[in-house]
Amino acid sequence: MNNLYFKAIGFAVFLFPFTFLPAQKAADTSQVLPERTFKKIDLFPAISYAPETKLTLGGIGYYYLDLYRGGPATKISNINFLAVYTLNKQVALEGYWDIFTDANRWRARGEAFYNKYPDRNYGRGNEPGLTVIEYLENDERDTLNYLPFNSDRIKLAPTILRSVSPNLYLGLQGEMEYLWNSKPMLDNYGFAGADSTGITNMPVEGIRSGLGLSLLYDSRDYVLNPIKGTLVSFGTLHFGKWMGSDYGFHSYRLDARQFINTTLNHTLALRTVVNLRFSKDPIPMRGLSQVGGRDFIRGYFKGTYQDNHVFALEAEYRLPLWREGSSSRLWQVWKRLGLAAFAGGAQVFPELQEFGLREMNWAVGGGIRFLFNEESRVNLRIDYAVALDPDSDGQGKRQSGLYFFLAEAF
């Protein structure tokens, strides 16, 4: 390994304390609190097949724990994890956490993962204009609107928050990502046109690390699957050599969500995301604002549209087929099933003055929900989404996606 490896290790050691919660005072034993203990693991196999990976085997799950000592108002903490291995010797290990201490005084959120897995580089811009030509045997050729590649990637992004008033938190966040061993997955390929060759100037490898502030307002009744409430998250991250980063830029992200209880236990979920990245120098691919993936504008592959800034809107209607407390026979049969319909759109742009709602790229979809846990209300979701950009998968071809995961997209 080169010196990037040692910078990554050093930064990880620096951030490691952020992943732990501050020590708390002992609970007041003069009060007799009702019994409430809750620890549970929900597991589900992850099996899929794709030409890039061949057979994929692994598991996804949630671990719930109740750090209740400060009183029954403490929310249930959760750790979400994914572990898969492919027959092409590719690995994905991912973990996400949201942990509450006594009476929600402190809150720790974040993610950590290691990926050796296929990825795609679509180039920059609000249109997938990249054209990659793969030269096959017998003078045949295939045309793609992205460059597929493999890489090794590690990421650690912890946030530690302190409650300053009911539902309002303030704290620090950090992020470190190191990408190396980037290799195209095509044996013989070329680019069509000068616009496509520009992708070779986009930095991909290296380490980016930064620190910033985090402000969070969260009045949701359930963290993993709210019926009602509001979540507004605003964070800054400042990347630079002073943090061991190969890249210097500034990031400002706003994620606002509103959950409306329309009737019974139905939910209308609304989301707005604004992510702004400012830099005088090129920003690496994974540092750009990206559209797509299983949790953000489903229907597009993550990074189909990527640039300095992004503006996005999403809406989802969640319709459980069950009623809480119902004793009907029909409810006993369907008590864990539900339906969902969603739509979303986003635009990326290099400069603020280039933003315009007419340039939004939209996607729509629907899915089935299976209630895994009644206390936390976590769902297993199976979603299918279609991109409305008719050229998102190449000229005259739309992208689409099938998503199979625990917990809602937002």
C-alpha positions in Angstrom: 0.0 0.0 0.0 1.1 3.6 -0.6 1.0 6.5 1.8 -2.7 7.0 1.1 -3.3 3.8 3.1 -1.5 5.2 6.1 -3.4 8.5 5.8 -6.6 6.6 5.8 -5.7 4.6 8.9 -4.7 7.8 10.7 -7.9 9.5 9.9 -10.0 6.5 10.9 -8.2 6.5 14.2 -9.0 10.2 14.6 -12.7 9.6 13.9 -13.0 6.4 15.9 -13.9 8.1 19.2 -16.9 9.8 17.5 -18.5 6.4 17.0 -18.9 5.9 20.7 -21.4 7.6 23.0 -20.4 9.9 25.8 -20.6 8.4 29.3 -24.0 9.0 31.0 -24.9 9.6 34.6 -26.4 6.7 36.4 -30.2 6.6 36.2 -32.2 7.8 39.2 -33.2 4.6 41.0 -35.5 6.5 43.4 -38.1 6.3 40.6 -39.6 2.9 39.9 -39.9 2.8 36.1 -42.0 0.3 34.2 -40.2 -2.7 32.8 -39.2 -2.2 29.2 -36.4 -4.3 27.6 -36.1 -4.7 23.9 -33.3 -6.4 22.0 -34.0 -8.2 18.7 -32.3 -9.0 15.4 -34.2 -9.3 12.2 -32.3 -11.2 9.5 -33.1 -11.9 5.9 -31.0 -13.6 3.1 -29.7 -11.4 0.3 -29.5 -13.5 -2.9 -29.2 -12.0 -6.4 -27.6 -12.5 -9.8 -26.0 -10.1 -12.3 -23.5 -10.5 -15.1 -21.0 -8.3 -13.3 -21.2 -10.2 -10.1 -22.6 -13.6 -11.0 -24.3 -15.2 -8.0 -24.4 -13.0 -4.8 -25.0 -14.5 -1.4 -25.3 -12.8 2.0 -27.7 -11.3 4.4 -29.3 -8.0 5.5 -30.6 -7.2 8.9 -31.5 -4.9 11.7 -30.4 -5.0 15.3 -32.7 -3.1 17.7 -31.7 -2.2 21.3 -33.5 -0.1 23.9 -31.2 2.1 26.0 -34.1 2.9 28.2 -32.4 3.7 31.5 -33.3 7.4 31.4 -37.0 6.7 31.0 -39.6 5.4 28.7 -39.2 8.4 26.4 -36.0 7.0 25.0 -36.4 6.0 21.4 -35.4 2.5 20.2 -31.9 2.4 18.7 -31.1 0.5 15.6 -28.1 -0.9 13.7 -28.6 -1.8 10.0 -26.1 -4.1 8.4 -25.5 -5.8 5.0 -22.9 -8.5 4.2 -22.7 -10.1 0.7 -20.1 -12.1 -1.3 -20.2 -12.8 -5.0 -18.7 -15.6 -7.1 -16.5 -13.0 -8.8 -14.8 -12.6 -5.4 -16.4 -9.2 -4.7 -17.4 -8.2 -1.2 -19.8 -5.6 0.4 -19.9 -5.0 4.1 -22.0 -2.1 5.3 -23.3 -0.8 8.6 -25.5 2.1 9.5 -26.5 3.1 13.1 -28.8 5.5 14.9 -28.4 5.2 18.7 -30.1 7.1 21.5 -28.9 7.3 25.1 -31.0 8.0 28.2 -34.0 10.1 27.5 -32.5 10.9 24.0 -29.9 13.3 25.5 -27.2 12.1 23.2 -27.6 10.6 19.7 -25.0 8.9 17.5 -25.7 8.3 13.8 -23.4 7.2 10.9 -22.3 4.6 8.5 -19.2 2.5 7.8 -18.5 0.1 5.0 -16.0 -1.7 2.9 -16.8 -2.4 -0.8 -15.0 -4.4 -3.4 -17.9 -4.2 -5.9 -18.9 -3.2 -9.4 -19.7 0.5 -9.9 -20.5 2.8 -12.8 -19.1 6.2 -13.9 -21.6 8.1 -15.9 -19.5 11.3 -16.2 -20.8 14.6 -15.1 -24.0 16.4 -16.0 -27.8 16.3 -15.9 -27.9 14.1 -19.0 -26.2 10.6 -19.3 -24.3 11.8 -22.4 -21.3 9.5 -22.0 -20.8 7.0 -24.8 -18.5 4.0 -24.2 -17.9 1.5 -27.0 -16.9 -2.0 -26.0 -15.2 -3.9 -28.8 -16.2 -7.6 -28.8 -15.1 -10.6 -30.8 -15.9 -11.0 -34.5 -15.8 -7.2 -35.0 -19.0 -6.7 -32.9 -19.4 -3.8 -30.5 -21.6 -2.8 -27.7 -22.5 0.8 -26.6 -22.9 1.9 -23.0 -23.7 5.2 -21.5 -21.3 4.6 -18.5 -17.9 3.1 -17.8 -18.2 0.0 -15.5 -15.3 -0.4 -13.0 -14.3 -2.3 -9.9 -12.6 -0.7 -6.9 -11.8 -1.1 -3.3 -13.5 1.4 -1.1 -13.8 2.1 2.7 -15.9 4.8 4.3 -16.4 6.0 7.9 -19.0 8.8 8.5 -19.9 9.2 12.2 -22.1 12.0 13.7 -22.4 12.7 17.4 -25.3 14.9 18.6 -26.4 16.5 21.9 -30.1 17.4 22.6 -30.4 21.2 23.1 -34.2 21.2 23.3 -37.0 18.7 22.7 -36.4 17.1 19.3 -33.6 19.4 18.4 -29.9 18.2 18.3 -26.6 19.9 17.6 -23.2 18.2 17.1 -20.2 17.3 15.0 -19.9 15.0 12.0 -16.9 13.6 10.1 -16.4 11.7 6.9 -13.5 9.7 5.5 -13.6 7.7 2.3 -10.7 6.0 0.6 -11.0 4.5 -2.9 -8.2 2.6 -4.6 -7.6 -0.2 -7.0 -9.9 1.3 -9.6 -10.0 -0.8 -12.8 -12.3 -0.7 -15.8 -14.3 -3.9 -16.2 -14.1 -3.9 -20.0 -11.2 -5.6 -21.8 -11.3 -3.5 -25.0 -13.1 -0.2 -25.1 -13.0 3.3 -26.4 -15.0 6.6 -26.3 -17.2 8.2 -28.9 -16.6 11.9 -29.2 -14.7 14.5 -27.3 -17.5 14.9 -24.7 -17.1 11.3 -23.7 -13.3 11.3 -23.4 -13.6 14.0 -20.8 -14.5 11.3 -18.3 -10.8 10.5 -18.1 -10.1 13.8 -16.4 -12.5 13.1 -13.6 -10.6 12.0 -10.4 -11.8 8.7 -8.9 -9.1 7.4 -6.6 -7.7 8.9 -3.4 -8.8 9.8 0.1 -11.2 12.6 1.0 -11.7 13.5 4.7 -13.5 16.3 6.4 -15.3 17.6 9.5 -18.3 19.8 10.0 -21.4 20.7 12.0 -24.7 18.9 12.1 -28.1 20.3 13.1 -31.1 17.9 13.4 -34.7 18.4 14.2 -36.6 15.1 14.6 -40.2 14.8 15.9 -41.1 11.5 14.1 -43.1 9.0 16.2 -41.1 6.1 14.8 -37.5 6.4 13.5 -37.6 3.5 11.0 -41.2 3.9 9.6 -42.9 7.1 10.8 -46.7 7.6 10.7 -46.3 11.3 11.4 -43.7 13.9 12.3 -40.9 16.0 10.8 -37.2 15.4 10.2 -35.0 18.3 9.1 -31.2 17.6 8.9 -28.6 20.2 7.9 -24.9 19.5 7.8 -21.7 21.0 6.7 -18.5 19.2 5.8 -15.2 20.8 5.0 -12.6 18.7 3.3 -8.9 19.7 3.1 -5.3 18.7 3.5 -5.5 19.7 7.2 -7.6 16.5 7.6 -5.3 14.4 5.4 -7.5 14.7 2.4 -6.3 14.6 -1.2 -9.1 17.0 -2.2 -10.4 20.3 -0.8 -14.0 21.3 -1.1 -17.0 22.4 1.0 -20.3 20.6 1.3 -23.7 21.8 2.6 -26.6 19.4 2.7 -30.3 19.9 3.7 -32.6 16.9 4.0 -36.2 17.8 5.0 -38.9 15.2 5.4 -42.6 15.5 6.5 -44.8 12.6 7.4 -48.5 13.1 7.3 -51.0 10.7 8.9 -53.8 10.9 6.3 -56.2 8.3 7.7 -55.9 5.3 10.0 -52.2 4.3 9.9 -51.6 5.5 6.4 -48.7 7.8 5.7 -47.9 10.4 3.1 -44.1 10.9 3.1 -42.6 14.0 1.5 -38.9 14.8 1.1 -36.7 17.6 -0.2 -33.0 17.4 -0.6 -30.5 20.1 -1.5 -26.8 19.2 -1.6 -24.3 21.9 -2.6 -20.5 21.3 -3.2 -18.1 24.2 -3.7 -14.6 23.9 -4.9 -12.0 25.6 -7.2 -10.4 22.2 -8.0 -12.0 19.0 -9.4 -14.1 17.0 -7.0 -13.7 13.2 -7.0 -16.5 11.1 -8.4 -17.6 9.9 -5.0 -17.5 13.4 -3.6 -20.0 14.8 -6.2 -23.8 15.1 -5.5 -25.3 12.0 -7.0 -28.8 10.9 -8.0 -30.1 7.3 -7.8 -29.8 4.2 -5.7 -32.0 2.2 -3.4 -32.7 5.1 -1.0 -32.7 8.2 -3.2 -34.7 8.6 -6.5 -35.3 4.9 -7.0 -35.3 3.9 -10.7 -31.9 5.3 -11.5 -28.5 3.7 -10.8 -26.6 5.7 -8.3 -24.5 8.3 -10.1 -26.5 8.4 -13.3 -26.6 12.1 -12.8 -23.8 13.7 -10.8 -22.3 17.1 -10.5 -21.5 19.8 -7.8 -25.1 20.5 -6.8 -28.4 18.6 -6.6 -32.0 19.5 -5.9 -34.5 16.7 -5.4 -38.2 16.1 -4.5 -39.7 12.8 -3.4 -43.2 11.7 -2.3 -44.4 8.3 -1.2 -47.8 7.0 0.0 -47.7 4.0 2.4 -50.8 2.0 2.8 -50.7 -0.8 5.4 -53.4 -3.4 4.9 -53.6 -4.0 8.6 -55.1 -2.1 11.5 -53.6 -1.9 15.0 -55.8 -3.6 17.5 -58.1 -5.1 15.0 -59.4 -8.7 15.8 -61.0 -9.4 12.4 -60.1 -12.6 10.6 -59.1 -10.7 7.5 -56.6 -8.7 9.6 -55.1 -11.9 10.9 -54.3 -13.0 7.4 -53.1 -9.6 6.0 -51.8 -8.1 9.3 -48.2 -7.8 8.1 -48.7 -6.7 4.4 -48.8 -3.2 2.9 -48.5 -1.3 -0.3 -46.6 1.8 -1.4 -46.5 4.1 -4.4 -43.8 6.7 -4.9 -42.4 9.3 -7.3 -39.3 11.4 -7.3 -37.3 13.8 -9.4 -33.9 15.5 -9.2 -31.6 17.8 -11.1 -27.8 18.1 -10.9 -26.0 21.3 -12.0 -22.4 22.7 -11.9 -23.3 26.3 -10.9 -26.1 27.7 -8.9 -27.4 29.9 -11.7 -27.9 26.9 -13.9 -30.7 25.4 -11.7 -34.1 25.1 -13.3 -37.1 22.9 -12.4 -37.7 22.2 -16.1 -34.5 20.0 -16.1 -35.7 17.6 -13.4 -35.3 13.8 -14.1 -38.3 11.9 -12.8 -39.0 8.3 -11.7 -42.1 6.5 -10.5 -42.7 3.2 -8.8 -44.5 1.1 -6.3 -43.9 -1.8 -3.9 -45.0 -4.3 -1.3 -44.3 -4.0 2.4 -44.0 -6.7 5.0 -44.0 -5.7 8.6 -41.1 -7.4 10.3 -41.3 -5.9 13.8 -44.3 -4.4 15.4 -42.4 -2.5 18.2 -40.0 -0.7 15.8 -42.4 -0.8 12.8 -39.6 -1.8 10.4 -40.7 -3.1 7.1 -39.2 -5.4 4.5 -39.7 -3.5 1.2 -39.8 -4.8 -2.3 -39.9 -1.9 -4.8 -39.9 -1.6 -8.5 -39.2 1.8 -10.1 -39.0 3.1 -13.6 -37.0 6.1 -14.8 -38.9 8.5 -16.9 -35.9 9.8 -18.8 -36.2 7.9 -22.1 -32.5 7.9 -22.7 -31.3 7.1 -19.1 -30.0 3.7 -20.1 -28.6 4.7 -23.5 -30.3 6.1 -26.5 -34.0 5.1 -26.5 -33.7 3.0 -23.4 -35.0 3.6 -19.9 -33.5 2.5 -16.6 -35.5 0.6 -14.0 -34.7 -1.0 -10.7 -35.9 -3.8 -8.4 -35.1 -3.1 -4.7 -35.2 -5.6 -1.9 -34.2 -4.2 1.5 -35.2 -3.7 5.1 -36.5 -0.3 6.2 -38.1 2.5 4.1 -36.1 4.5 1.7 -36.7 7.7 3.8 
